[in-house]
Every structure is written in structure tokens, then in C-alpha cells.
Amino acid sequence: MNDDKILELTGKIEETLGADNFATISDTIGELLTGNAENMKMLAARDEEIKKLKDRNDKLVSANGALLQKVPMGFEKKKEEPKEEEAPKKLSWKDVFDKKGNFLH
């Protein structure tokens, strides 16, 4: 409840009770006004904290999403090509010499 609404209500109470009777409870009404002001400040502080936490949470969710995209989700089997060292090529005399008997480079 904002301050204007509370002042309006206290004005109505004063009209209903009269100035003399209102004076007897004015200390209590003052405590209510002070308590309401403190509650409004606390609510504003909590709203600000909630906003900060939501912003931080959104940033963390975004960062986590980016990290998850970089992590592989499964294993891909790669075909292993035989290395020349593992499977030596068989050579014949025809591979080393040409038809005239000259050595190939």
C-alpha cells in the first residue's frame, strides 16, 4: 500500500472518530505508518535482488547451453585406415625395372 492511500485512510479514520479521539490513537497509527514504510523498502530491496538473481540465472543458463554445445554427446567410430607400415606393399621385379631393364626411380 502506498503512502497516499495510507494518508487517505488515516484521514477517514480521523473524520470518523473526531480529532480528540484520533489524537488518542495517533501514536499507534504513526507506528503503523512507520512499519508500512519499512515494509515497502524491504519489498523494493527484495524486488531488486530477485531481478539481479533472474538476470544472473539467465546468463548462467546461456553459458551452460554454450558449453553443452561444445561437449560431444556420443562416440563416433572412425574407420581406421591401414598404415603403410602395418601392411607393407609387395614389390615385384616388374615394379622396380622397366621393359628395357632400366631401374625406375
Helices and strands as residue ranges (DSSP letters): H 3-17, H 19-70, H 93-96
